[in-house]
Amino acid sequence: SAIAPKLFQELGARIDVISNTPDGRNINEGCGSLHLESLQHLVAKNNLDLGIAFDGDADRALFVDGKGELVDGDVSLLLLAEYLKSRGQLAGNKVVATVMSNIGLELALGGRSIEMVRAQVGDRYVLAELLASGAKLGGEQSGHIIFPDISLAGDGMITAIELLRAVRHSGRQLSELASQMTRFPQVLVNVRVRSKPELDELPDVKAAMDQLENELQGRGRLLVRYSGTENLARVMIEGEDQKKIEAQANLLADCIKRTIGE
């Protein structure tokens, strides 16, 4: 609450600050990266260039562009990757994201000849892949970004500084830069299950998954996984048409339910 305003003032920014009076009990309460509405309103009302939202321990950052629209971790990764590549600092032209990153990010990076590697959800998995692959940029949709040459831990203020550097280097507004990524619709369906066998070992489920993959044809993405804490199978599909992927997800969910549902 004290460091970020001082940091950006010393960098020459004119700042407006909200939700910076912690009392030990109000962390993330109606504010920060979990609740962006007040920041979006402030940016639009005061005609600011952008807004930055940190979570309670400031290890991640999300952004609001000058139009009051959310700029999440996926978009941040795209803009940072493009900036680092332009400076010859994106080792192997590779970015580490997670299985929950939108396929729109993968396609946008691919269009810039940048490979996207997917890790499991969680900053420790992103970090492990960064160290194993030698990549120099990784992160999550939630705004947890890691620059291993700077720090092996996510830091919201480092993320903000690096994104601001990329925006300034481009000479364009954040809203214009963010529009380079097309976010694909996503649907998630949970199925309660009685057991958790390998999905590829269930012939009907495997056939339904293979058919879906063929239908998506590289313009969508299917992810089916079990919850680590509940007796649930999660079916996630991304694609260009919301109604179509909803129907596809429900068909696959019904197949799983018939096979191993409670």
CORLIN-V721656 format. One record per pair of residues at least 12 apart in sequence whose ideal C-beta (glycine too) atoms are under 10 Angstrom apart, sorted by the first residue. I is the first residue (numbers start at 1). J is the second residue. D is the distance in Angstrom with one decimal. If there is no record, write none. Layout:
i;j;d
I;J;D
I;J;D
This chain:
i;j;d
1;17;8.4
1;19;8.2
1;20;4.1
1;21;6.9
1;22;5.5
1;54;9.2
1;58;9.2
2;20;7.7
2;22;9.7
3;54;10.0
3;58;8.0
3;157;7.1
4;17;8.1
4;20;8.1
4;52;7.6
4;54;6.6
4;58;7.3
4;61;9.4
4;156;8.0
4;157;6.0
4;160;7.8
5;17;5.1
5;20;6.9
7;157;6.1
7;160;8.5
7;161;7.8
8;52;8.0
8;157;8.8
8;160;7.9
8;161;8.7
8;164;8.4
11;160;9.9
11;161;7.7
11;164;7.9
13;48;10.0
13;49;8.8
13;50;10.0
13;52;9.9
13;164;8.2
14;48;8.6
14;49;9.2
15;48;8.8
15;51;9.9
15;52;9.3
16;39;9.7
16;42;6.2
16;43;8.7
16;45;9.6
16;46;5.9
16;48;6.7
16;51;8.6
17;42;9.5
18;31;7.0
18;32;9.9
18;38;6.1
18;39;6.8
18;41;9.5
18;42;6.0
18;51;9.1
18;53;9.7
19;31;3.5
19;32;6.5
19;35;8.8
19;38;7.0
19;39;8.2
19;42;9.9
19;53;8.8
19;54;9.5
20;54;10.0
22;56;8.5
26;56;9.5
27;55;8.6
27;56;3.9
27;57;8.2
28;54;9.8
28;55;6.4
28;56;4.7
28;57;9.5
29;56;9.2
31;53;7.7
31;54;9.5
31;55;9.8
31;56;9.4
32;53;5.4
32;54;5.9
32;55;5.3
32;56;6.5
32;58;9.0
32;60;9.6
32;61;9.7
32;62;8.7
32;156;9.7
33;52;9.2
33;53;4.5
33;54;6.2
33;55;4.5
33;56;8.8
33;58;9.4
33;59;10.0
33;60;6.1
33;61;6.8
33;62;4.5
33;63;9.5
33;70;9.9
33;72;9.3
33;73;9.6
33;142;7.4
33;143;5.7
33;144;9.6
33;156;8.0
34;53;8.4
34;55;6.5
34;56;8.4
34;62;9.1
34;142;9.5
35;53;8.4
36;51;8.1
36;53;5.6
36;62;6.6
36;63;9.3
36;64;6.4
36;68;9.4
36;69;10.0
36;70;6.1
36;72;9.8
37;64;10.0
37;68;9.7
38;51;9.6
38;53;9.3
39;51;4.5
39;52;8.1
39;53;5.3
39;62;8.9
39;63;9.3
39;64;5.4
39;68;8.7
39;70;9.5
40;53;9.2
40;64;5.2
40;65;9.5
40;67;9.3
40;68;4.4
40;69;7.6
40;70;7.4
41;64;9.5
41;68;7.3
42;64;8.5
42;68;8.9
43;63;9.6
43;64;4.9
43;65;7.8
43;66;6.7
43;67;8.2
43;68;5.3
43;69;9.3
44;64;8.5
44;65;9.9
44;66;8.2
44;67;7.1
44;68;3.8
44;69;9.4
45;68;8.8
47;66;7.7
48;64;8.5
48;65;9.8
48;66;6.7
48;68;9.4
49;65;8.5
49;66;5.4
49;164;9.5
49;167;8.5
49;173;7.1
49;174;7.1
49;175;9.3
50;63;5.9
50;64;6.2
50;65;5.7
50;66;6.0
50;67;9.7
50;68;9.9
50;71;7.8
50;160;9.7
50;163;8.9
50;164;8.2
50;167;7.6
50;173;8.3
50;174;4.8
50;175;8.3
50;178;9.8
51;63;6.6
51;64;3.7
51;65;8.2
51;66;8.9
51;68;8.3
51;70;9.8
51;71;9.2
51;174;9.6
52;64;7.8
52;71;9.7
52;143;9.9
52;156;7.9
52;157;8.8
52;159;8.9
52;160;5.0
52;161;10.0
52;163;8.5
52;164;8.5
53;70;9.2
53;143;8.1
53;156;8.7
53;160;9.6
54;143;8.7
54;155;9.9
54;156;4.4
54;157;7.6
54;159;9.2
54;160;8.0
55;142;8.3
55;143;7.7
55;144;8.8
55;154;10.0
55;156;7.1
57;154;9.7
57;156;8.6
58;154;9.4
58;155;7.3
58;156;4.4
58;157;6.5
58;158;10.0
58;159;9.7
58;160;9.7
59;123;7.9
59;142;10.0
59;143;9.1
59;144;6.4
59;145;9.6
59;146;9.9
59;153;6.9
59;154;4.5
59;155;6.2
59;156;6.0
59;157;9.6
59;158;9.8
59;159;9.1
60;73;7.4
60;76;9.9
60;123;8.6
60;139;8.4
60;140;7.7
60;142;5.9
60;143;4.0
60;144;4.1
60;145;7.2
60;154;5.7
60;155;8.6
60;156;5.3
60;159;7.0
61;73;8.7
61;76;8.0
61;142;9.9
61;143;5.2
61;144;8.7
61;145;7.6
61;154;9.0
61;155;8.7
61;156;3.7
61;157;7.4
61;158;8.8
61;159;4.5
61;160;5.0
61;161;9.7
61;162;9.8
61;163;7.7
62;75;9.5
62;76;8.0
62;141;9.5
62;142;7.8
62;143;4.3
62;144;10.0
62;156;8.8
62;159;9.3
62;160;9.8
63;75;8.0
63;76;6.8
63;79;9.5
63;143;8.1
63;159;9.1
63;160;7.8
63;163;6.6
63;164;9.3
63;167;9.3
63;174;6.7
63;178;8.4
64;174;8.6
64;175;9.6
65;167;9.7
65;173;7.1
65;174;4.3
65;175;3.8
65;176;8.5
65;177;8.3
65;178;5.6
65;179;9.0
66;173;5.7
66;174;6.5
66;175;5.2
66;176;9.2
67;173;8.8
67;174;9.1
67;175;4.9
67;176;9.9
67;178;9.2
67;179;9.8
68;175;9.1
69;174;9.2
69;175;6.7
69;178;7.1
69;179;9.2
70;178;8.9
71;143;9.2
71;163;8.4
71;174;6.3
71;175;8.4
71;177;8.6
71;178;5.0
71;181;9.5
72;101;9.6
72;102;8.8
72;105;9.7
72;140;9.3
72;141;5.5
72;142;7.6
72;143;6.5
72;178;9.3
72;181;9.8
72;183;8.8
73;97;8.4
73;98;9.2
73;100;9.8
73;101;7.9
73;105;9.1
73;139;5.3
73;140;5.3
73;141;4.6
73;142;5.6
73;143;4.3
73;144;6.7
73;145;6.4
73;159;8.7
74;97;7.2
74;98;9.7
74;100;9.2
74;101;5.3
74;102;5.2
74;103;9.8
74;104;7.2
74;105;4.3
74;106;9.4
74;108;8.9
74;109;9.9
74;139;8.6
74;140;8.7
74;141;5.1
74;142;9.7
74;143;9.5
74;181;6.9
74;183;7.6
75;102;9.2
75;104;9.0
75;105;7.7
75;108;9.0
75;141;9.2
75;143;10.0
75;163;9.5
75;174;9.1
75;177;8.2
75;178;5.0
75;179;9.4
75;180;8.4
75;181;5.4
75;183;8.3
76;105;9.9
76;137;9.9
76;139;7.0
76;140;9.9
76;141;9.3
76;143;6.8
76;145;6.1
76;159;7.0
76;160;9.6
76;162;8.9
76;163;5.7
76;166;8.9
76;178;9.1
77;95;5.8
77;96;8.9
77;97;6.2
77;101;7.6
77;105;6.3
77;108;9.5
77;109;8.0
77;114;9.8
77;116;8.4
77;137;6.8
77;138;7.9
77;139;5.4
77;140;8.8
77;141;8.7
77;143;9.9
77;145;7.0
77;163;10.0
77;181;9.4
78;95;8.4
78;97;9.9
78;104;8.9
78;105;5.9
78;106;9.9
78;108;5.3
78;109;6.4
78;112;8.3
78;114;8.7
78;116;9.6
78;166;10.0
78;177;8.5
78;178;8.5
78;180;6.7
78;181;5.2
79;108;10.0
79;162;9.5
79;163;6.5
79;166;5.2
79;167;7.3
79;170;8.0
79;174;8.1
79;177;5.4
79;178;7.4
79;180;7.9
79;181;8.7
80;95;8.3
80;136;9.8
80;137;5.8
80;139;8.3
80;145;7.1
80;147;8.3
80;159;8.4
80;162;6.1
80;163;6.4
80;165;9.0
80;166;5.7
81;93;8.4
81;94;8.9
81;95;4.9
81;97;9.9
81;105;9.3
81;108;9.1
81;109;6.2
81;112;7.4
81;114;5.4
81;116;8.8
81;135;9.9
81;136;9.4
81;137;5.8
81;166;9.3
82;108;8.9
82;109;8.7
82;112;6.2
82;114;8.0
82;166;7.4
82;169;9.8
82;170;8.3
82;177;8.3
82;180;8.1
83;137;9.6
83;162;8.1
83;163;8.6
83;165;7.2
83;166;3.6
83;167;8.6
83;168;9.8
83;169;6.0
83;170;7.4
83;177;9.6
84;114;9.5
84;136;6.7
84;137;6.1
84;147;9.0
84;162;8.8
84;166;8.1
85;109;9.7
85;112;7.0
85;113;8.4
85;114;6.4
85;137;9.5
86;112;9.9
86;166;9.0
86;169;7.7
86;170;9.0
87;166;9.7
87;169;8.3
89;136;6.5
89;137;8.9
89;147;9.9
89;149;8.3
90;112;9.8
90;114;6.9
90;135;8.1
90;136;6.1
90;137;6.6
91;130;9.9
91;133;8.6
91;134;5.6
91;135;6.0
91;136;4.7
91;137;8.7
91;148;9.6
91;149;9.1
92;114;9.3
92;115;7.4
92;117;9.7
92;133;7.2
92;134;6.4
92;135;6.3
92;136;8.4
93;109;8.9
93;112;8.4
93;113;6.1
93;114;4.9
93;115;6.2
93;135;9.3
94;109;9.3
94;114;7.0
94;115;4.8
94;116;7.8
94;117;6.2
94;129;9.6
94;130;9.4
94;133;6.2
94;134;8.0
94;135;4.4
94;136;8.1
94;137;8.2
94;138;9.1
95;109;6.0
95;114;6.0
95;115;7.3
95;116;5.3
95;117;7.2
95;130;9.6
95;135;6.5
95;136;8.8
95;137;5.2
95;138;6.6
95;139;8.3
96;115;9.8
96;116;7.8
96;117;5.1
96;118;7.9
96;119;5.8
96;125;8.9
96;126;5.4
96;127;8.7
96;128;9.2
96;129;4.7
96;130;5.3
96;131;9.8
96;132;9.4
96;133;6.9
96;135;5.2
96;136;9.4
96;137;7.2
96;138;3.2
96;139;7.5
96;140;9.7
96;146;8.1
96;148;9.6
97;109;8.6
97;116;5.5
97;117;7.3
97;118;5.9
97;119;7.4
97;126;7.8
97;129;9.4
97;137;9.5
97;138;6.9
97;139;6.8
97;140;7.3
97;141;7.9
98;117;9.8
98;118;6.1
98;119;5.4
98;120;6.6
98;121;4.9
98;122;7.6
98;123;9.3
98;125;7.2
98;126;6.5
98;129;9.3
98;138;8.8
98;139;8.2
98;140;5.3
98;141;7.2
98;142;9.2
98;144;9.5
99;118;5.1
99;119;7.4
99;120;6.3
99;121;6.3
99;125;9.3
99;221;9.2
99;223;5.7
99;225;7.7
99;236;8.6
100;118;8.8
100;120;9.4
100;121;5.5
100;140;7.3
100;141;5.7
100;142;8.7
100;186;9.1
100;188;9.8
100;223;8.0
100;236;7.9
101;116;7.4
101;118;6.9
101;119;9.6
101;121;9.5
101;139;8.7
101;140;7.4
101;141;5.5
101;221;9.5
101;238;9.8
102;141;7.1
102;181;8.1
102;182;9.1
102;183;5.4
102;184;5.9
102;185;9.5
102;186;6.8
102;221;8.5
102;238;6.3
103;116;9.6
103;182;9.6
103;183;9.0
103;184;5.2
103;186;8.7
103;216;9.0
103;218;9.1
103;219;8.1
103;220;6.5
103;221;4.4
103;237;9.9
103;238;4.7
103;239;8.2
103;240;9.7
104;180;9.9
104;181;5.3
104;182;4.9
104;183;4.7
104;184;4.9
104;185;9.8
104;186;9.7
104;221;9.9
104;238;8.0
104;240;10.0
105;141;8.4
105;181;6.3
105;182;9.7
105;183;8.5
105;184;9.5
106;118;8.2
106;184;9.7
106;218;9.9
106;221;7.8
106;238;9.7
107;181;8.5
107;182;7.6
107;184;8.3
107;218;8.7
107;219;8.2
107;221;9.9
108;180;6.3
108;181;4.7
108;182;7.4
108;183;9.8
109;181;9.1
110;218;9.9
111;180;9.2
112;180;9.3
114;137;9.5
115;133;9.6
115;135;8.9
116;135;10.0
116;138;9.9
117;129;6.0
117;130;9.2
117;132;9.5
117;133;6.3
117;135;7.0
117;138;8.3
118;221;9.7
118;223;9.3
119;132;9.6
119;133;9.7
119;138;7.5
119;140;9.1
120;225;9.3
120;228;9.9
121;140;7.0
121;141;9.1
121;142;9.0
121;225;9.7
121;228;9.8
122;140;8.0
122;144;9.0
123;138;8.7
123;139;8.1
123;140;6.8
123;142;9.1
123;144;5.1
123;145;9.3
123;146;6.7
123;152;9.9
123;153;7.9
123;154;5.5
125;138;9.5
125;140;9.5
126;138;4.5
126;139;6.4
126;140;6.5
126;144;7.6
126;145;9.0
126;146;6.0
126;148;9.9
126;154;8.6
127;146;5.8
127;148;7.4
127;152;6.2
127;153;8.1
127;154;8.6
129;146;10.0
130;146;6.2
130;147;9.2
130;148;5.0
130;149;10.0
130;152;8.4
131;146;10.0
131;148;6.9
131;152;8.1
134;148;8.9
135;148;7.8
136;148;6.3
136;149;5.9
136;150;9.4
137;149;9.3
137;162;9.1
138;154;9.5
139;154;7.5
139;159;7.9
140;154;8.5
142;154;9.6
143;156;7.3
143;159;7.0
143;160;9.8
144;156;8.5
144;159;8.3
145;158;7.9
145;159;4.4
145;160;9.6
145;162;7.7
145;163;8.3
146;158;9.1
146;159;8.9
147;159;8.0
147;161;10.0
147;162;6.5
150;162;7.9
163;177;9.6
182;240;9.1
183;238;9.0
184;219;8.3
184;220;6.9
184;221;7.9
184;237;9.6
184;238;4.5
184;239;6.2
184;240;6.3
184;241;9.5
184;242;9.5
184;245;8.6
185;220;9.3
185;237;8.9
185;238;6.8
185;239;6.5
185;240;7.3
185;241;7.2
185;242;4.2
185;243;9.1
185;244;9.1
185;245;6.2
185;246;8.7
186;220;9.8
186;221;8.8
186;223;9.8
186;236;6.7
186;237;7.3
186;238;4.8
186;239;8.5
186;242;8.9
186;245;7.7
186;249;9.6
187;235;8.2
187;236;7.2
187;237;5.5
187;238;8.0
187;239;8.5
187;242;7.3
187;243;9.7
187;244;9.7
187;245;5.1
187;246;5.1
187;247;9.4
187;248;8.3
187;249;4.8
187;250;8.6
188;223;9.2
188;234;6.3
188;235;7.1
188;236;4.9
188;237;8.3
188;238;9.9
188;249;7.6
189;224;9.9
189;233;9.0
189;234;7.5
189;235;4.6
189;236;8.0
189;237;8.4
189;246;8.5
189;248;9.8
189;249;4.6
189;250;6.3
189;251;9.9
189;252;7.9
189;253;4.4
189;254;9.4
189;256;9.2
189;257;9.9
190;227;7.8
190;230;8.4
190;232;4.9
190;233;7.4
190;234;5.6
190;235;7.7
190;236;9.9
190;253;8.0
191;224;9.4
191;226;9.8
191;231;9.6
191;232;6.6
191;233;4.6
191;234;7.8
191;235;6.8
191;252;8.9
191;253;4.9
191;254;8.5
191;255;9.3
191;256;4.8
191;257;5.2
191;258;10.0
191;259;9.7
191;260;8.4
191;261;6.1
191;262;9.0
192;227;9.8
192;230;8.1
192;231;6.0
192;232;5.9
192;233;8.2
192;256;9.8
192;257;8.0
192;260;9.7
192;261;6.5
192;262;4.9
193;226;7.5
193;227;9.2
193;230;9.4
193;231;5.5
193;232;6.6
193;233;5.1
193;256;7.0
193;257;8.0
193;259;8.8
193;260;4.7
193;261;5.9
193;262;6.5
194;231;7.0
194;260;6.0
194;261;7.0
194;262;4.9
195;226;9.8
195;231;8.2
195;259;10.0
195;260;5.7
195;262;9.6
196;225;9.9
196;226;4.7
196;227;8.9
196;231;7.5
196;232;9.3
196;233;7.7
196;260;7.9
197;226;9.6
197;259;9.0
197;260;6.7
198;226;9.9
199;224;5.9
199;225;8.5
199;226;8.4
199;233;7.8
199;256;8.0
199;259;9.4
199;260;9.2
202;255;8.8
202;256;8.1
202;259;5.4
202;260;7.0
203;259;9.0
204;255;5.8
204;256;9.0
204;258;7.5
204;259;5.8
205;224;8.1
205;233;9.1
205;252;7.8
205;255;5.7
205;256;5.7
205;258;9.1
205;259;5.6
205;260;8.1
206;255;9.9
207;255;8.6
208;224;9.7
208;248;9.5
208;251;7.1
208;252;5.3
208;253;9.8
208;254;9.1
208;255;4.5
208;256;8.3
208;259;9.5
209;222;6.6
209;224;6.4
209;235;9.4
209;252;6.8
209;255;8.7
209;256;9.5
210;222;9.8
211;248;9.3
211;251;9.2
211;252;9.0
212;224;9.2
212;235;9.4
212;237;7.3
212;239;9.7
212;245;9.5
212;248;5.8
212;249;8.8
212;251;8.2
212;252;6.1
212;255;10.0
215;237;9.9
215;239;8.7
215;244;8.7
215;245;9.8
215;248;7.0
216;237;7.7
216;238;8.4
216;239;6.1
216;240;9.4
216;244;9.9
216;245;8.7
216;248;8.3
217;239;9.9
219;238;9.4
219;239;6.8
219;240;5.9
219;241;9.9
220;237;6.6
220;238;5.5
220;239;3.4
220;240;6.8
220;241;9.0
220;244;9.0
220;245;6.8
220;248;8.7
221;236;8.0
221;237;7.1
221;238;4.6
221;239;7.7
221;245;9.7
222;235;7.9
222;236;7.4
222;237;5.5
222;238;8.2
222;239;9.1
222;245;9.3
222;248;8.3
222;249;8.8
222;252;7.9
223;235;7.9
223;236;4.4
223;237;7.8
223;238;8.4
224;236;7.4
224;237;9.2
224;249;9.7
224;252;7.2
224;253;9.4
224;256;7.8
231;260;9.7
231;261;10.0
231;262;7.2
233;252;9.5
233;253;7.9
233;256;5.2
233;257;8.7
233;259;9.7
233;260;7.5
233;261;8.6
234;253;9.4
234;256;10.0
235;248;9.0
235;249;5.1
235;250;8.5
235;251;9.5
235;252;5.3
235;253;5.1
235;254;10.0
235;255;9.5
235;256;7.1
236;249;7.6
237;249;4.8
237;250;9.8
237;252;7.9
